[in-house]
Amino acid sequence: MISDDAIWLYLLEKKGLETADRIVTELFKAFYRLADLPTPGHRRADLTSRKVLFYRVFSHLVIYEPGSNPVQILGVLHGNAMCLERSYR
């Protein structure tokens, strides 16, 4: 499991402090939104046959199980479809 610190540190290295703070803040807002209302995501049959939903935050996709309680965040991936296709199928 990758922690929020690992995501922030990666973004800090690649994009700088302001962007890292902004993206991680928006990711956490999305996590709380999904916990309150887990249906705004969408399926991606082109990426996986698993029963998961994808929710976009900037150029990142939050992958989660919509029927879980509490909501289970399975991962946060950059929206590069080639990367997703290789790593999530």
N, C-alpha and C positions, 0 to 999 in steps of 0.2 A: 504494500500500500504506500502510495506517495502522499506525503503530508502537505498541508497548505504552506508550510515553510519551504519545502522543496520547490513547489510551484513558484512562490515568490522569489526565491533565490535564482531560479532559472530565468525568470522574466527580468529580474534586476540585471543579470549578466548580459542578456540579449537586448533588452529594450530600455533599461535605465530605471531609476527610482520612481519617477512620477508615473510612468506607464505600469510598472509592477504594482504599485499601490492601487492604481485605478482598476486594473484588471482583477486583482484579487478581491478588492472591495465589491466589484460587480458580480464576481463568482459567488461570493457569500450571500449577496442579496438574492441571487438566483436560487441558491440552496434553500434559503428560507421560504422563498416563493413556492418552490416545488414541494416543500414540506407542508405548506398550507393548502396548496391546490396542485396535485401532482399530474394534471392532465394537459398542460399547455405544450408539451413536447410533441415530437412527431416521430413516426417510424422511419427507418431507412432500410428498406428491403434490399437496396443495392449494396449495402455495407454489411448487413448481418441478418441472419434468420432468427436471432434471439428475440425474445419478447421484452425489448427494452425501448425506451424513448430517448430522443436526442433533443437537447434544448440549447440554442445558440446564445453565447455571450461573446460579443465582439467576433473575433475569428476563431473562437474556441467552441467546442461542443461538450456539454455536460451529458454524460450517459448515465441513465438511472432506470431503476425498476419501478414502473408506475403503480403497481399494486401493493408495494411493501409499506409497512407501517411500523416504525417511521420509514420515510423514503430512504432508499439505499442508493447512494451515489456510487456508481461503479467506476467512474473515471472522468477525467477532463483531458480532452485531446485537442490539439490544434486542428483547425478545420481542413487541413490538407487531406483530400479524399484518398490519395495514394497511401499516405501513412495510415489512415484509418482502415483502409481495405486490408493492408498487410497485417496490422496488429490486432484487429478486433474480430475478424471472421472466426 
